[in-house]
Amino acid sequence: MLLFDLYRRLLMIICAVYGLVRLGQVVARWVDQLSGHTPRERVVRGYVTAMLVAVRLRRFRSQLLQIALLLAVLAGAVYAHRFVM
C-alpha cells in the first residue's frame, strides 16, 4: 500500500466520522428544541411539521433523478478504476 493511499483512506475515515458526529449534534439540538412545552416551542414544532407535510417528492423528482444518475456514474467510475490500476 502506498503512503498516499494510506493518507487518502485515513482522511476519508476522519471526514466521515466528523460528518456523522456533526450531523448527530444537529439532530440532537433540533430534537431538544422541538421537544419543549412552551407556546413558542409548540408553534415552531407545528410549523416544522406543516413544512414537512407540505414537501412533495414530485417537486424534487428531477433533482433526485440527477442525484441517482450522478451516483450511477460515480459507481461506474469506481468499478472501472479497478481495471485501470
N, C-alpha and C positions, 0 to 999 in steps of 0.2 A: 504494500500500500504506500503510495507516495505521500509526502508530507502535505501537499496541497489537498489531497483527498481527505486526509485526517482533519485538516483545518476546516474544510468545507462541511464535513459531517458534524463536527463539533459545533460550528457556527449554526448549522441547521437545527441541531438539538436545542441549543441555547435560545435561539429565536422562537422556536415552537413553544418551549416551556414558558418563556417570558410572555408570549402572546396569550397562552392559556391562563396564566396567573392573572394578567391584566383583565382578561375577559371575565374571569371568576370574580374579581374585585368589583367590576362594574355591575355585574348581575346581582351580587350581594348587596351593593349600595341601592340599586333600584328596588329590590325586594324589601329592603329595610325602609326605604322612603315610602313605598306604596302600602305598607302593612299597618300604618297608623290608623287612629280612630278620630283624629281631629277633623273638623269640617273641611279644612283646606286639603288635607290628605285624601278625604273621600272624593272631593271634586276632581283632584288630579287623577286618582285611580279610575274614576268614571270616564274622564277624558281619554286616558290611555286605553281603556277598554273599548271605548267607542271608536277610536282611531284604528285599533287592531281589527275590529269587526268590519270597519269600512274598507280595509285593504282587500283588494280582489286580486287573485293571481292572474286574471286575464289582462290586467293593466300592465303587468310585468312580464307578459309572455315573451315578448321579443328579447328583453334583457336576459331572461332565464334561458332562452334558446341560444343566445350568443355565448353565455357562460358555458353551457353544455358543449357547444361547438369548440370553444377555446380549450376546454378540458380534454376533449377528444383529440385535438391537435397536439396538446402537451403530452398526453399518454402515447400517441403515435411517435412523437419525437423521442421520448424516453425509451420506448421499445426499440426504435431504430438506432439509438445510441449504443445499444448492446452489440450491434453488428459492426459498428464503425470502430469502437475502441478495441 
